[in-house]
Amino acid sequence: MLPSRDEALANTQNALGRVAMGIAGTFNQQHQLGQDLNGALGGNLFAQPVPVVNANTNNTVAVR
């Protein structure tokens, strides 16, 4: 029972992270189109980290 719960939780957290990145990116794009009262252009409000991909240490296939 625990492995299925852990898999479901990991998948849900992954999906929620992708949703958050999408919302932050869209919000930043819209904010960059605006100006303040002094005419300064908007910038990013949310920092978006670069996704990192790690190799599984259990892989046994040689990379060519």
Residue pairs with C-beta under 8 A, 6 or more apart in sequence:
21 48
24 46
24 48
25 48
27 45
27 46
28 44
28 45
28 46
28 48
31 42
31 43
31 44
31 45
32 41
32 42
32 43
32 44
33 42
34 41
34 42
35 41
35 42
36 42
